[in-house]
């Protein structure tokens, strides 16, 4: 049985493109007038995948000086 690749090499632009495509797909599904349970399940899966991608990001925070978020 083949094994899955667990090491992906994506740059920031490629990851941003994937996230944008997932958001467009989710938006298109939620705007349909005839929503089925399959569409709801797929929208939920897309939402969970976007959450996983977000949680794996490392955000920059300076180690020295005062941090001003905004």
SULLINUR-V400200 format. One record per run of one state. SS is the DSSP state (h for helix, s for strand, l for the rest). FROM is the first residue (numbers start at 1). LEN is the number of residues. If there is no record, write none. Layout:
BEGIN
[[SS;FROM;LEN] [SS;FROM;LEN]]
END
This chain:
BEGIN
[[l;1;11] [h;12;20] [l;32;5] [h;37;19] [l;56;15]]
END
